[in-house]
């Protein structure tokens, strides 16, 4: 799984760095009558100092934000701008792995 995570990190964001596995989770989200997702997600963290070079065929938009700003957005009216899986993922990251995330600074 880690090999695939490195490959996708390079393909999607144009960077490579050491990764640390955190957890797996499964989710299901219904978007409308015709669209739904059901996926098993593996979550890794890592720190990279290289410039991000997003692949525009893979990434529509991206931005850098602090953990404090992200927490504020996810607890306010802006939370709906994030995908359902990201909200689930970040809640668990912040609850169970906060020290590891903060150590990456």
C-alpha positions in Angstrom: 0.0 0.0 0.0 2.8 2.4 0.8 4.3 1.9 -2.7 0.9 2.9 -4.2 0.7 5.9 -1.9 4.1 7.1 -3.0 3.2 6.6 -6.7 -0.1 8.6 -6.3 1.7 11.3 -4.4 4.1 11.8 -7.2 1.5 11.4 -9.9 -1.0 13.8 -8.4 1.1 16.4 -6.5 4.5 16.0 -8.1 6.3 15.4 -4.8 7.8 12.5 -2.9 8.6 12.2 0.8 8.7 9.6 3.5 5.2 8.5 4.5 3.8 7.1 7.7 0.6 5.0 7.7 -2.0 6.2 10.2 -5.2 4.1 9.6 -7.8 2.8 7.2 -11.4 3.6 7.1 -14.5 2.8 5.0 -17.2 5.3 4.1 -20.3 5.7 2.0 -21.7 9.0 0.8 -24.8 9.6 -1.3 -24.5 12.8 -3.3 -27.8 12.7 -5.2 -30.2 10.1 -6.6 -27.6 9.1 -9.2 -24.2 9.5 -7.5 -22.7 7.8 -4.5 -19.3 6.6 -3.3 -18.3 3.7 -1.2 -14.6 3.4 -0.6 -11.9 2.0 1.6 -9.3 4.7 2.3 -5.8 4.4 3.6 -4.5 7.5 5.4 -0.8 8.4 5.4 1.1 11.5 6.6 4.4 12.9 5.6 6.4 16.1 5.4 7.8 17.5 2.2 9.7 20.7 1.6 9.6 20.5 -2.2 7.3 22.7 -4.2 4.0 21.1 -5.0 3.4 20.7 -8.7 -0.2 19.5 -9.0 -1.2 17.4 -12.1 -4.1 19.4 -13.5 -5.7 16.2 -14.9 -5.8 14.8 -11.4 -6.2 17.9 -9.2 -8.8 20.5 -9.8 -7.7 22.9 -7.0 -5.5 22.9 -3.9 -4.2 25.2 -1.3 -2.0 25.2 1.8 -3.7 26.0 5.1 -2.7 25.7 8.8 -4.3 23.1 11.0 -5.9 25.9 13.1 -7.5 27.4 10.0 -8.7 24.0 8.8 -10.2 23.2 12.2 -12.1 26.6 12.0 -13.4 25.9 8.5 -14.5 22.3 9.4 -16.4 23.5 12.4 -18.2 26.3 10.7 -20.6 26.9 7.8 -17.7 26.3 5.3 -17.6 22.6 6.2 -19.8 21.6 3.3 -17.1 22.7 0.9 -15.1 19.7 1.9 -15.8 16.2 0.6 -17.6 13.8 3.0 -14.6 11.5 3.2 -12.2 14.3 4.1 -14.4 15.5 6.9 -14.5 11.9 8.3 -10.8 11.5 7.8 -9.7 14.8 9.3 -11.9 14.3 12.4 -10.1 11.0 13.2 -6.7 12.4 12.3 -7.2 15.3 14.7 -8.7 13.2 17.4 -6.2 10.2 17.3 -3.1 11.5 15.6 -2.8 15.2 16.5 0.7 14.9 18.0 2.0 13.2 14.9 0.5 15.9 12.7 1.8 18.8 14.8 5.3 17.2 14.9 5.5 17.6 11.1 5.7 21.4 11.3 
